[in-house]
Amino acid sequence: MKIISAVFAFSVILPTWACAQAGEHTTYTVNETTFEGYYSKAKSTPSKGLVVIIHDWDGLNDYEVKRADMLADLGYDAFAIDLYGKGIRPVELAAKKAETGKLYANRALMRARLIGGLEEARRLGSGEAVVIGYCFGGAAALELARSNAGTNIRGYVSFHGGLATPEGQGYTAETAPLLIAHGGADTSVTMQEVAKLADELEKAKVTYDLHVYSGAPHAFTVFGDERYQERADRESWKELTKFLEANLGS
């Protein structure tokens, strides 16, 4: 897989919840397609490790930038990967469904783009990695977990993500630990799917932590969204920090 990279300074006016840390956008190429990620270097030295962020179905935007900067403030190198391609940031519902649909229908393509983004993250950041994702990104993180393709990945995290395992796929005892943060009031991904995943992970002997937040709907961590729930966001972020400390160390 050929990866070509370029980094340039990033400056943008973010919403009021943005923190002061500034990162950089980076363009990289995977199999002749150009992508644009976002890298935020750890505020402390040395870095505690690398956190790779996978975006929701609207593509990499200010939300992932914010999360990357928050992680950099905690001392981690953070890289938000791009699964759609440079300039592809769908706004309309039909366009979002079309972009995710392309990747759900072609899992080999999704995995190639995940691994390409991971390689770019490793080029910029340092240390072992944990991969996290939001909504569609959560489903993509679990796709990568099932592939066992990422070396030196110490964990995977899904925030209100899709949890279904496609036919023919599965987890193994070699899968790195998982953290699943789910809303109890999520009508897009039901509690039946949560229970099914837990059963799969138990049978595969995968180490996992599963947290369900009462009353939290789908997308409960998305700042500014009408579904945002501060308690669930705060508590799930706390669980993430503990997961990172346990699996990446200090």
C-alpha positions as CSV (number, residue, x, y, z in Angstrom):
1,M,0.0,0.0,0.0
2,K,1.5,3.3,-1.1
3,I,1.2,6.2,1.3
4,I,2.2,9.7,0.2
5,S,1.9,12.4,2.9
6,A,2.1,16.2,3.3
7,V,1.5,18.4,6.3
8,F,0.4,22.0,6.4
9,A,-0.6,24.4,9.2
10,F,-4.2,24.5,10.1
11,S,-6.1,27.6,11.2
12,V,-9.9,27.8,11.6
13,I,-12.4,29.4,13.8
14,L,-14.1,26.7,15.9
15,P,-17.2,26.8,17.9
16,T,-17.0,28.2,21.5
17,W,-16.3,24.8,22.9
18,A,-12.9,24.6,21.1
19,C,-9.8,24.4,23.3
20,A,-6.7,26.5,22.6
21,Q,-4.5,23.6,21.3
22,A,-4.0,23.9,17.6
23,G,-3.1,21.0,15.3
24,E,-2.5,20.5,11.6
25,H,-4.3,19.0,8.7
26,T,-2.3,16.4,6.8
27,T,-3.0,15.1,3.3
28,Y,-2.0,11.5,2.5
29,T,-2.6,9.1,-0.3
30,V,-3.9,5.5,-0.1
31,N,-4.1,3.6,-3.4
32,E,-4.1,6.7,-5.5
33,T,-6.9,8.4,-3.5
34,T,-6.1,11.5,-1.5
35,F,-7.3,11.9,2.0
36,E,-7.2,14.7,4.6
37,G,-6.7,13.9,8.3
38,Y,-6.0,16.1,11.3
39,Y,-3.1,15.7,13.7
40,S,-2.8,17.2,17.2
41,K,0.6,16.7,18.9
42,A,0.7,15.8,22.6
43,K,1.0,18.8,24.8
44,S,3.3,17.0,27.2
45,T,6.7,15.4,26.4
46,P,7.1,12.6,25.9
47,S,3.8,11.5,24.4
48,K,1.8,9.0,26.4
49,G,0.9,7.2,23.1
50,L,-1.2,7.5,20.0
51,V,-5.0,7.8,19.7
52,V,-6.5,7.3,16.3
53,I,-10.0,8.8,15.8
54,I,-12.5,7.7,13.2
55,H,-15.2,10.2,12.2
56,D,-19.0,9.9,12.1
57,W,-20.9,9.6,8.8
58,D,-20.6,13.3,8.0
59,G,-16.8,13.0,7.6
60,L,-13.9,14.5,9.5
61,N,-15.1,17.9,10.7
62,D,-14.7,20.3,13.7
63,Y,-16.0,17.6,16.0
64,E,-13.1,15.3,15.5
65,V,-10.7,18.3,15.5
66,K,-12.1,19.1,19.0
67,R,-11.7,15.6,20.3
68,A,-8.1,15.3,18.9
69,D,-7.2,18.6,20.6
70,M,-8.7,17.4,23.9
71,L,-6.6,14.2,23.7
72,A,-3.5,16.2,23.0
73,D,-4.2,18.3,26.1
74,L,-4.2,15.0,28.0
75,G,-0.7,14.1,26.7
76,Y,-1.6,11.9,23.7
77,D,-0.7,12.3,20.1
78,A,-4.0,12.2,18.3
79,F,-4.8,11.7,14.6
80,A,-8.3,11.8,13.1
81,I,-8.3,9.8,9.9
82,D,-10.4,10.4,6.8
83,L,-12.3,7.5,5.3
84,Y,-14.1,9.4,2.5
85,G,-11.4,11.4,0.6
86,K,-10.2,15.0,0.7
87,G,-13.1,17.4,0.3
88,I,-15.8,14.8,0.8
89,R,-17.8,16.0,3.8
90,P,-21.4,15.2,3.2
91,V,-24.1,17.5,4.6
92,E,-27.4,16.1,3.2
93,L,-28.8,12.9,4.7
94,A,-28.8,11.1,1.3
95,A,-25.1,12.0,0.8
96,K,-24.1,10.7,4.2
97,K,-25.9,7.4,3.6
98,A,-24.2,7.1,0.2
99,E,-20.7,7.6,1.6
100,T,-21.1,5.1,4.4
101,G,-23.0,2.7,2.1
102,K,-19.9,2.5,-0.2
103,L,-17.8,1.3,2.7
104,Y,-20.3,-1.0,4.3
105,A,-20.8,-2.7,0.9
106,N,-17.1,-3.0,0.4
107,R,-15.4,-4.1,3.6
108,A,-12.0,-4.6,1.9
109,L,-12.1,-1.0,0.8
110,M,-13.0,0.2,4.3
111,R,-10.2,-1.8,5.8
112,A,-7.7,-0.5,3.3
113,R,-8.6,3.0,4.1
114,L,-8.5,2.3,7.9
115,I,-5.0,0.8,7.6
116,G,-3.8,3.6,5.4
117,G,-5.0,6.2,7.9
118,L,-3.4,4.2,10.7
119,E,-0.1,4.3,8.8
120,E,-0.3,8.0,8.4
121,A,-1.1,8.3,12.1
122,R,2.0,6.3,12.9
123,R,4.1,8.5,10.6
124,L,3.1,11.6,12.6
125,G,2.6,10.3,16.1
126,S,4.5,8.0,18.4
127,G,4.0,5.0,20.6
128,E,1.4,2.2,20.7
129,A,-2.1,3.1,19.6
130,V,-5.7,3.0,20.7
131,V,-8.4,3.4,18.0
132,I,-11.6,5.2,18.8
133,G,-14.7,6.0,16.7
134,Y,-18.0,7.9,16.9
135,C,-21.3,6.5,15.5
136,F,-20.2,5.3,12.0
137,G,-16.6,5.6,13.3
138,G,-17.4,3.3,16.1
139,A,-18.6,0.6,13.6
140,A,-15.4,1.2,11.6
141,A,-13.3,0.8,14.8
142,L,-14.9,-2.6,15.4
143,E,-14.3,-3.5,11.7
144,L,-10.6,-2.9,12.3
145,A,-10.7,-4.8,15.5
146,R,-12.2,-7.9,13.8
147,S,-9.5,-7.7,11.1
148,N,-6.6,-8.1,13.5
149,A,-4.7,-6.1,10.9
150,G,-3.4,-3.3,13.0
151,T,-0.1,-4.0,14.8
152,N,0.7,-2.4,18.1
153,I,-3.0,-1.5,18.6
154,R,-3.7,-1.8,22.3
155,G,-7.4,-1.2,22.3
156,Y,-10.6,-0.1,20.4
157,V,-13.3,2.2,21.6
158,S,-16.8,2.7,20.2
159,F,-19.0,5.7,21.2
160,H,-22.6,5.1,20.2
161,G,-21.4,3.1,17.3
162,G,-22.8,0.4,15.1
163,L,-22.2,-3.0,16.8
164,A,-23.4,-5.6,14.3
165,T,-20.9,-8.2,13.1
166,P,-21.2,-8.9,9.4
167,E,-21.7,-12.4,8.2
168,G,-18.4,-14.2,7.9
169,Q,-16.6,-12.0,10.4
170,G,-15.8,-12.4,14.1
171,Y,-13.6,-11.6,17.0
172,T,-10.7,-13.8,18.3
173,A,-8.9,-14.2,21.6
174,E,-6.1,-12.1,20.0
175,T,-8.4,-9.0,19.6
176,A,-7.2,-6.1,21.7
177,P,-9.4,-4.9,24.6
178,L,-12.6,-3.1,23.7
179,L,-14.5,-0.3,25.4
180,I,-18.1,0.2,24.3
181,A,-20.0,3.3,25.3
182,H,-23.7,3.0,24.5
183,G,-26.9,5.0,25.1
184,G,-29.7,3.2,26.9
185,A,-32.2,5.2,24.9
186,D,-30.5,4.6,21.5
187,T,-33.2,3.6,19.0
188,S,-30.7,3.3,16.1
189,V,-28.6,0.6,17.8
190,T,-30.8,-1.4,20.1
191,M,-30.0,-3.1,23.4
192,Q,-30.6,-6.4,21.7
193,E,-27.6,-5.6,19.5
194,V,-25.6,-4.7,22.6
195,A,-26.4,-8.0,24.2
196,K,-25.6,-9.9,21.0
197,L,-22.1,-8.2,20.9
198,A,-21.5,-9.0,24.5
199,D,-22.3,-12.7,23.9
200,E,-19.9,-12.7,20.9
201,L,-17.1,-11.2,22.9
202,E,-17.6,-13.6,25.8
203,K,-17.5,-16.6,23.4
204,A,-14.4,-15.3,21.7
205,K,-12.8,-14.6,25.1
206,V,-12.1,-10.9,24.3
207,T,-11.5,-8.5,27.1
208,Y,-14.1,-5.8,27.0
209,D,-15.9,-3.1,29.1
210,L,-19.4,-2.2,28.2
211,H,-21.1,1.0,29.6
212,V,-24.7,1.8,29.0
213,Y,-25.9,5.3,29.9
214,S,-29.5,5.6,31.0
215,G,-31.6,8.0,29.0
216,A,-28.8,8.7,26.5
217,P,-29.9,8.6,22.8
218,H,-27.8,7.9,19.8
219,A,-25.0,10.4,19.2
220,F,-25.1,11.5,22.9
221,T,-21.5,12.9,22.7
222,V,-22.0,15.3,19.8
223,F,-21.6,18.8,21.0
224,G,-24.4,21.2,20.0
225,D,-26.7,18.4,18.7
226,E,-30.2,18.2,20.2
227,R,-29.3,14.6,21.3
228,Y,-26.3,15.6,23.3
229,Q,-26.4,14.5,26.9
230,E,-23.7,16.1,29.1
231,R,-23.8,13.4,31.8
232,A,-23.3,10.5,29.4
233,D,-20.6,12.5,27.5
234,R,-18.7,13.3,30.6
235,E,-18.9,9.8,32.1
236,S,-17.9,8.1,28.8
237,W,-15.0,10.5,28.4
238,K,-13.9,9.6,31.9
239,E,-14.0,5.9,31.0
240,L,-12.0,6.6,27.9
241,T,-9.3,8.3,29.9
242,K,-9.1,5.3,32.2
243,F,-9.0,2.9,29.3
244,L,-6.1,4.9,27.7
245,E,-4.2,4.9,30.9
246,A,-4.6,1.2,31.4
247,N,-3.7,0.2,27.8
248,L,-1.2,2.8,26.8
249,G,0.4,3.6,30.1
250,S,1.9,6.9,31.2
